[in-house]
C-alpha cells in the first residue's frame, strides 16, 4: 500500500501459445457480502466484448488502463511469450462509476480471453476487496 492507500500487484504472465487476435473478452463479477461462500455471494454482472479487442483492451481512459499499462513489454496483438506486470492497479474512480457499492462487498472476478479460433486461452480468477483508508500527510 502506498501513501495514498493504493495497493499494487506485480506478477509474471507467460503466454505459451500465440494469441494472434482476441475474439472475445469476458469479465464475470460476483458480489459477496460478509465473506465468500455460496450463501453470501450472488451473480453481479457479466461483460462481454467481441469487436476490435486488440485496440479496446489497451485503450486509454478505461478502469483497467493502469493495469494494462503496467505490462512489460506493452500489451499488443499478437500476444506471445513472457510479460511482466509491475505495480499494476485499477482506476478506482472510474470503477466506482460502474460499481457504486464497490467498498461494501468482496468481489470475485473471472476474466477470460479467447483466441481467433474461439478457444479459451486465458482464464484468470481474482478476488478484490476495496476499503477506504484515511491517508495522513507527513512533513
C-alpha positions in Angstrom: 0.0 0.0 0.0 1.4 3.4 -0.9 1.0 6.8 0.8 -2.4 7.3 -0.9 -3.7 3.9 0.3 -3.5 2.2 -3.1 -2.4 -1.4 -3.4 -0.5 -2.8 -6.4 0.2 -6.2 -8.0 3.4 -7.3 -9.6 3.4 -10.6 -11.4 4.7 -12.5 -14.4 2.5 -14.0 -17.1 3.6 -16.4 -19.8 1.6 -16.9 -23.0 2.6 -20.4 -24.1 0.6 -20.2 -27.3 0.4 -17.2 -29.6 -2.8 -15.2 -29.4 -2.9 -13.6 -32.9 -6.0 -11.7 -32.1 -8.6 -11.6 -29.2 -12.0 -12.7 -30.4 -13.8 -12.4 -27.1 -13.1 -10.6 -23.8 -15.3 -11.7 -20.8 -15.5 -10.3 -17.3 -17.7 -12.1 -14.8 -18.3 -10.3 -11.5 -19.8 -11.9 -8.3 -20.7 -9.8 -5.3 -20.2 -11.3 -1.8 -21.4 -9.7 1.5 -19.6 -10.7 4.7 -17.4 -13.4 3.3 -17.1 -15.8 0.4 -19.5 -18.8 0.4 -22.5 -19.9 -1.7 -25.0 -18.4 0.7 -23.2 -15.0 0.9 -22.5 -14.5 -2.8 -24.6 -13.6 -5.8 -24.0 -13.0 -9.5 -23.5 -9.3 -10.2 -22.7 -8.7 -13.8 -21.1 -10.2 -16.9 -19.5 -8.0 -19.5 -18.7 -9.5 -23.0 -16.9 -7.7 -25.7 -16.3 -9.2 -29.2 -15.2 -6.4 -31.5 -11.9 -4.6 -32.0 -10.4 -6.1 -28.9 -6.7 -5.7 -29.8 -7.3 -2.0 -29.7 -10.0 -2.0 -26.9 -8.0 -3.9 -24.3 -5.1 -1.4 -24.2 -7.4 1.6 -24.8 -6.9 4.7 -22.6 -9.4 6.1 -20.1 -10.8 2.7 -19.0 -10.8 1.5 -15.4 -8.3 -1.2 -16.4 -5.9 1.1 -18.3 -3.4 1.4 -15.4 -3.4 -2.4 -15.1 -2.7 -2.9 -18.9 -0.2 -0.1 -19.0 1.9 -1.9 -16.4 2.7 -4.7 -18.9 6.3 -5.0 -20.0 6.5 -5.4 -22.9 3.3 -3.5 -23.8 0.2 -5.5 -24.5 -0.3 -5.7 -28.3 -1.6 -8.3 -30.6 -0.2 -10.8 -31.5 0.5 -11.8 -27.9 3.1 -14.5 -27.1 5.9 -15.0 -24.6 6.6 -13.6 -21.2 5.0 -10.4 -19.8 5.7 -8.8 -16.5 3.2 -6.6 -14.7 4.9 -4.1 -12.4 2.8 -2.1 -9.9 -0.5 -2.9 -11.7 -3.6 -1.3 -10.3 -7.1 -0.2 -11.4 -8.6 3.3 -11.7 -10.9 3.0 -8.8 -12.7 6.3 -9.5 -13.8 5.0 -12.9 -14.6 1.6 -11.4 -16.8 3.2 -8.7 -18.9 4.9 -11.5 -19.7 1.4 -12.8 -20.0 -0.3 -9.4 -21.2 2.3 -6.9 -21.2 0.0 -3.8 -17.6 -1.1 -4.5 -16.3 -0.7 -0.9 -19.3 -2.6 0.7 -18.6 -6.0 -0.7 -16.0 -8.7 -1.7 -15.7 -9.1 -5.4 -14.7 -12.4 -7.0 -13.9 -11.8 -10.7 -13.2 -14.1 -13.6 -11.5 -12.7 -16.7 -11.5 -14.8 -19.9 -9.7 -14.1 -23.3 -10.5 -16.2 -26.4 -8.2 -16.5 -29.4 -9.1 -16.1 -33.1 -10.4 -19.7 -33.2 -12.8 -19.1 -30.3 -10.7 -21.1 -27.9 -10.4 -20.0 -24.3 -6.7 -19.1 -23.9 -6.6 -17.2 -20.6 -8.8 -17.5 -17.6 -7.8 -15.5 -14.5 -9.8 -15.7 -11.2 -9.1 -13.0 -8.7 -10.8 -11.6 -5.6 -10.8 -7.9 -4.6 -11.9 -6.1 -1.5 -11.8 -2.3 -1.7 -11.6 -0.3 1.5 -11.3 3.3 2.2 -8.2 4.2 4.3 -7.7 7.7 5.6 -4.3 8.9 4.5 -2.1 11.1 6.6 0.3 13.7 5.4 3.7 13.9 7.0 6.2 16.6 6.6 
